[in-house]
Amino acid sequence: MNTEPERFEIPSAPKGIRGKILAWIKRFLPAELIGSGLAIAASNLTLYLTHNKVIAAYVAATADTIGFYMVITLQSVLALRRQLHHSSQKFSLRHTWQVFKNL
């Protein structure tokens, strides 16, 4: 009789983890940088004009969100246009809805 406890193999990271990380960096790093830069610029401008830190914080949060999603949306539109171009289709209003639905 075997009294040794059953050993389980520790799962390794997926083989495509490097690819997933690179895809994440390609998609989200530009959006994060643009969003953060816009937030800092808008916050500083608002603080300079109003001398109100609360308003500057709200403006920064709004600018960050706008900058982030502007880049994500632009990337999605350009990727879909490339796909459509390869299949000889034109970008239409229906495709715009598809982009916003998939955000």
TIKESE-620235 format. One record per residue: x, y, z of N, C-alpha, C, O, CB in turn; residue in three letters. Coordinates in steps of 0.1 Angstrom, whole numbers, plus 5000, padded with zeros to 4 digits. Glycine has a CB too. Example, Ala and Ser with C-alpha at 12.3 -4.5 7.8 and 13.67 -1.06 7.14 Angstrom:
BEGIN
513249435078512349555078513249675078514249675085511349555090ALA512849785071513749895071512950005079513450115080514149945057SER
This chain:
BEGIN
500849885000500050005000500950125000501850135008499050005012MET500650224991501450344990500850454999499650494998501450394975ASN501650505009501150605018501650745015501350835022501650565032THR502350755004502850884999501650964994500850914986503950874989GLU501551094998500451174993500551194978501651204972500351305000PRO499351204972499351224957499851364954499551464960497951204952GLU500751374944501351504940500651554928500451474918502851484938ARG500451684928499851744916500851834910501651894916498551824920PHE500751834897501751914889501252064890500052094889501851874874GLU502152144893501852294894501652344880502552334871502952374902ILE500552404877500352444863501252564860501552654868498852494861PRO501852554848502752664843501852774837500752754834503752604834SER502552884834501852994828501552954813502252874808502753124828ALA500453004808500152974794501253004785502053094787498853044790PRO501452924774502552934765502453074758503553124754502552824755LYS501353124757501153254750501153374759500653484755499953254742GLY501753364771501653474780502453594775502053704777502153424794ILE503553564769504353684764503553754753503653874752505753624758ARG502953684745502053744734500953824740500553924735501553634725GLY500353764751499253844757499753974764499054074763498553754768LYS500953964770501454084776501754184765501454304767502754054784ILE502354144754502654234744501454294738501354414734503554174733LEU500354214736499154264731498554364740497954464736498154144728ALA498554344753498054434763498854564762498254674762498154374778TRP500154564762500954684761500654764748500454884749502454644761ILE500454684737500154754724498854824725498654934719500254654713LYS497854764731496554824732496354924742495755034740495454704734ARG496854904754496454984766497555084770497255194776496154904777PHE498855064767499855154771499655294765499755394772501255104768LEU499455304751499255434746498055504752498055624754499055424730PRO496955434754495755484760496055544774495555644778494555384760ALA496755464782497055504796497955634795497755724803497755394803GLU498955634787499855744786499155874781499255984787500955714776LEU498255864771497555974766496556024777496456144780496755944753ILE495855924783494855964794495556034805495056134810494155844798GLY496655984810497356044821497956174818497856274826498555944826SER498556184806499056314801497956424800498156534804499756304788GLY496856384795495756474794495256514807494856634809494656414785LEU495156424816494656444830495656544837495156644844494556324838ALA496856524836497856624842497756764836497756854843499256564841ILE497756764823497656894816496356974820496357084823497756884801ALA495256894819493956964822493857004837493357104840492756864819ALA494356924846494356954860495257074863494757164870494956834868SER496457084857497257204859496657324853496757434860498657174853ASN496057314842495357434836494257474844494057594847494957404822LEU493457384849492257414857492757474871492157574875491357294860THR493757424876494257474889494857614887494657704896495357384895LEU495457634876496057774873494857874871494957984876496857764860TYR493857834864492757924862491757944873491258054875491957874850LEU491557844881490557854892491057854906490457894915489557734890THR492257804908492857784921492057704930492057714942493157924927HIS491257604924490457514932490857374929490757324918488857544928ASN491357304940491857174938490757074936491056974929492657134950LYS489557094941488556994939488056994924487956894918487357034948VAL487857114919487457124905488657064896488356994886487257274901ILE489857094899490957044892490956884892491356824882492357094897ALA490656834903490656684904489456624896489756524889490356644919ALA488356684896487256644887487556654872487256564864485956714890TYR488156764869488556784855489656684851489656634840489156934853VAL490556654860491656554857490956414855491356344845492656544868ALA490056374863489356244861488656234848488656134841488456214873ALA487956344845487156354832488156344820487956274811486356474832THR489256424821490156424810490856294808491156244797491256534812ALA491156224819491756094818490855994811491255914803492156044833ASP489555994815488655904809488455934794488455844786487255914816THR488356064791488156104777489356064769489256004758487956254776ILE490556094774491856054767491955904765492355864754493056114774GLY491755834775491855684774490955624764491355554755491555624788PHE489655654765488655594756488755654742488355594732487255614761TYR489255774740489555834727490555744720490355714708489955974728MET491655704726492655624720492155484717492455424707493955614729VAL491455424727490955284725489955284713489955194705490155244738ILE489055384712488155394701488855414688488455344678487155514704THR489855504688490555524675491255394671491255364659491555634677LEU491955324680492555194677491555094671491855024662493255144689GLN490355094677489354994673488855034659488654944650488254994683SER488655154656488155204643489255174633488855124622487855354644VAL490455204636491555184626491655034623491954994611492855244631LEU491654944633491754804631490554754623490854664614491754734645ALA489354794625488254754618488354804603487954734594486954804624LEU488754924601488954974588489954894580489754864568489355124588ARG491054854586492054764580491454634576491654584565493254744589ARG490654574585489954454582489054464570489054384561489254404594GLN488254574570487354594559488054624546487554574536486354714563LEU489154694547489954724535490454594528490454574516491054814538HIS490854504537491354374531490254284525490554204516492054294542HIS489054314529487954234524487154324514486054284510487054184535SER487754434510487154524500485754574504484854584495487054454486SER485554604516484354664521484654814526485754844529483754584532GLN483554894526483755024531483255044545482354974549482955124521LYS483855134552483455154566482155234566482055334559484555234574PHE481155194574479855254574479355284588480055254598478855164566SER478255344589477655374602477355244610477555244622476355454600LEU477055144603476855014610478154964616478054904627476354904600ARG479254984610480554944615480955034627481554994637481654954605HIS480555164627480755254638480055204650480555194661480355394635THR478755154649478055104660478654974665478754954677476555064655TRP479254894656479954774660481154804669481354734679480354694648GLN481854914665483054954673482554994687483154944697483755064666VAL481555074688481155124701480555004710480655004722480155234700PHE479854914703479254804710480354714716480154654727478354724701LYS481554704709482554614714483554684723484554614728483354564702ASN483354804726484254874736484054814749484654844759484055024736LEU
